Each structure stands twice: as C-alpha cells, then as structure tokens.
Amino acid sequence: MTSETVEPVLTGVRNFREVGGLPTTDGRRVRQGVLYRSGHLAHATEEDTAFLSRLGLHTVFDFRNSADQALEGPDVELPGVRNVNIPLSDPAEGAEFWTMVREGDLPLLRSLLGDGQAEARMVASYRLMVGQRTAEHGRLLRELAEESVPALMHCAAGKDRAGLSIAVTLLALDVERDAIEADYLESNAPHRRYRIHRSPGAGGGMSPEVRELLAPLFEVRPAYLHAAFDTITDTWGGVESYLSEGLGLTPGLRERLRDRLLEF
C-alpha cells in the first residue's frame, strides 16, 4: 500500500481511508486496494476527483437517503465508475435530524439530546440498521461477492451507515472483532470528523454546551457498535446465523466474497 492510498490529502471529502490489511481469525488479511470508505463525495474538488479516479473503482455505494442528497448534493461523477444508492435510513428522519442540528436552539437541543438521549438515539439507530436493513446489507454483500470491487462505501459523514456496513462486510470476512472496532473508531480522529454547521441565528450557536449536546451524534463510540453486535446475537443467535438467515449469504457467496476481498 502506498502512502498516498493510506492518507491522501482530500480537501472536499471527509473521513476517507482504505480498509486493507486487517487480520482475519484464520490468519489472512483484507486485500489492499479493494475496499475504501469515506464521507459523501458531493464536495470533492478536482484534485479529489482525480485521486479517486486513480483508484480503479468499480462501484461507489452511497448509503445516503434523499434528504441527505438534497442537502449535500449528488456525488461527483467518476468516469467509468458505477454508482449504487442503497439508503439505510428514512428520508423524513434525515430531514428532521438535520433541521434539529442546524436550526435547533439550546432549549430544544437540551430537551431532545440531554440526559443521555443523544447516546440512546444513536444506540437505537444502530440496532434498527442491523435488525431492519437486512435486505440492504444482504444486497451489498452479494454485490461485493459478484463483481463490485474495488468499492467505496460512503454515507454523509462516513461514520455510521458506512461504518456499520463496513463492519458487516468485515464480519462476513471473519475479520477479528478488535480490528473491526479499531477501524470503526478511526472516524473519531480530528482530521476525519464531520464539520458541524449551525445556522447563524440558531440559539446557542456552537457554545460549549451545544457542542457537548451534539457530540454523541457526531462521534463514533464503542457502545454504538456493540449495540449492533448485541442485536445480531439477540436476534439471530450469532454472526453465522445472521449472515446466512438474516442476510441470505450462502456458503458459495461467502467464499466468493472472501476470495475477492482477502489475500491468499
């Protein structure tokens, strides 16, 4: 892996990184140059676009909903790259969320996010994404197994919907659980964080209290990922049943997925 693919300087795309080299439980590693993750590509600069075009991507998976896309704009077009939109949250929920973040005054934020409500919201979101988005995650893994690599997965900030989808993919590859969590938590690095924008007239602005109230929504925390894993155990009894019964991943598809994404 070159230093360029490890930490490229992308000015209009947040939270970009390659998911390569992670160890599996049977001693293999995720292949370099086949799996990437990021925030949305709507604000990619010409230099960003040129870099992304050099990756040889087959498919970009966009997990944003219509509200996200209306707010941020469509992804830049990468020549010869297939774009697949698989929304992982309800558009109305997205609109409500961003209105609260950008416009909500301090009393509203306190009432909706204070006293642990923000963390609870995130935990519930992760549980729902695992429990109710099996068709979407099953489709994603089948696409990866059949032809769609090299692939880039992204949502808005590249941390929750993309982070969980990457985690599900890594579970299917038998990547070690500690390595999955370490990659997930990389989204907290200062240079990767989503930049929160508040309307000029929003009460409280970006005061320390507002930042504290919003922090659980814009950070990744072990408790969120653990909630997803716990939901897999509670609902299906474990990862193997989740993959086969929940996502419909047959042994043959899983082997093709491993062959495409793992080093030999």
N, C-alpha and C positions, 0 to 999 in steps of 0.2 A: 504494500500500500504506500502510495506516495504521500508526502506531507501535504500536497495540495488537496488530496481527497480526504485527509484526516481533518484538517482545519482550514478550509478555504475561506477567503475573505469575501463574504457575500453581504452586501450592504442593504439590499432590499428584501432579503429572505432571512427570517429568523430561525434559529434552532436547527440548522442543517447539520447533519452528520451521517457518516456511513455506519451501518450496523454490520461490521465484519470482524472476524477473529474471535467471537465469543465462543467459549467452550461448551461442548455437549457432554451429557453424562456418560457417553461411551467413548470419549476421547477424541472426537472430531471437532471441527471448528466451522463457524459460519464463513462461507467463502467471501473473499474480498471482491468488491465491485459489483455485487448483485442486489444489494438491499440498502436503501437510503431512507431517511426520514427528515421532515422539516415542518416549518410553518407554511402558510399559503404562499403561492408564487405570484400573486396579483401585482405586487410592487417590485418585482425583480427588475433590476437595472439591465442595461445592455451587457455589461460585464458579467452580471449574474447569469443572464440567459446564455451567454457564450460558454461559461463554465458548465452549466447544467447540460448544454447540448453536447459537450465533450464526454459526458459520462456514458454515452451509448445506451440511454434508457430505452426500454421497450414500452413501459406503461407508467403513467402517473395516476395514482389512486388519490382522489380528493374526497375526504370524508365530511366536508362542509355541507350544511343544509342551504336552502335557498335564501334564508335570511342572512347567513354569513356571506354568501356570494353577492347579495345585493349591497351589503355594507362595504365589503372589501373590493369587490370586482372579480372578474374571471381570472383564472391563471393565465400567465403569458403562454403563448404558443411556442412549443419546442418542435422544430422541424422533424417530421418522421416519428414523433412520439405519440402514442395512443393515450388519451385522457379518459378515465373512467370515474364517474361520480357515484359514490356509494354513501349517501347521507346516513349518519349514525346518531342523529338527534332530530327532534321535531322542529320544523321551521318556526312555529309560533313560540316555542320555548326559547329559541335563539333570539328572536326579536325582543322578547320580554327581558332576557338576560342582559343584552347589550344596552337597552334603554335604562335599566337599573344602574349598570356600571357607569354609563356616560352621563346620565342626567340626574340620578337619584341624589337627593340632599342627605345631609347627615342623619336626621331623624329616620328617614326611610331606610337608609343603609343599616342603622342600628336595629330597626325593627325586623329587617329581613335577614341580616347576616350576623348579628350579635349573639352572644351567649352560646357559641358553638354551632349556630345554624348554618354558617357557611361551610364548615367541615362536614356537617351532616348532609348538606346538599350535594357535595362532591362524592361522598361515600355512596349515597343513593343513586347518583348518576352512573357511577362505575358498576354498581350492582345491576342496574337496568340495562346498561350496554352489554353486559355479559349475558344476562338472563333473557333479554328480549331481542337482541340483534344477532341471533344465531344464523339466520338466513344470510345476512350480510357478511358475517365473518366466514361462514362456510363458502360463500361465493368467492371471497378474497383468496382463501387458501386454494380453492380449485383453480382460480386464475393463475396463481403463482406456480402451481404444480404443472400446469399445462404449457404455458408459453410466456407469461407476462414478466419475465425478468431479462435484464435488470429493471428493478422497480423502485419508484419513490412513493412513499406514503406521506400524506400530509392532511392536516385539518386547518384550523385557524392559527393557533399558537404552536401546533406540533407537539403538544404535551399530553393531552387526554385521549381524544379519539384516535389520533395517530399512535400515541404511546401505548394505549391498550391493544390496538390492532397489531402493533409490533410485538407486544408481549404474547398475544395469542399465537402469532406466527412462530415465535421462538419456543413456546410450549410445544407446538407441533413438531419442532425440530429436536426436541429433547435437550434444549439448552439448559444449563444449570440455573436453578432458580435464583441464586445470588447474582449471577451475571445478568439475568433479565432485570432484576431490581436495580442493579448498578447502572445499566444503560438507561432505564426509566428515569432515575434520579438525576442524570446528567442535564435534564431540562432545567434544573434549578441554577445552573451556572450563570453568573451575572450577564455574560455576553450572549446567552441564549434566551433570556427571559422575554416574554411578550411585553411590549411597551403599552402601558395603560394610558388611554387618552380620556380626559374628562372635559365636558363642555365648560366653556369659560364661566357660565352662570350657575354651574352646579354648586349647591350649597356645601361648604366644607372643602371644596376644591380637592387638592391632594395633600391635605393635612396629615400629620402622623396617625391620627385616629382613623381617617378614611383609608390610608394605606394598610393599616392593621386589619380593618374590616374586610378589605378586598383581597388581602394576601392569600387566604386559603383557596380562593378561586383561581389565582394565577401562579400558584406553586404546585409542584407535584410532591406528594407526601407518601411515605410507605403505607400509611393506613388506607389510602385510596386503592393502591394496587392489591394490598392484602384483602380488601373487601371484595375485589373481583375474584381473586383466587378462592376466597371462602365461599363465594356464591357458586363457583364451579363444584366445590366439594359438597355443599349443601344440596345442590340441585341434581347433580349427576353422580355424586359419589367419588369423583376424582377426574383427573385430566384425561385419561384414556377413554372413559365413557363420554365425557364432554366432547372430545374430538370425533368419536365415532357416532354417537347417538345424537348429540346436540348439533354438531356441525356437518354430519354426514360424510366425514372423511374416511374413505375406505382404506384398507391396508395398501392397495396399489397406488392410490393417490398420495398417500402419506409417503410412500417410498419414492415416488417421483418428486415430491416436494423436497425431500431430503437430498436426493441426487442433484437437484437444481441449485440448492442453496447451501449445501455443505461441501467442504473439501473432502477429498477421499483420503 
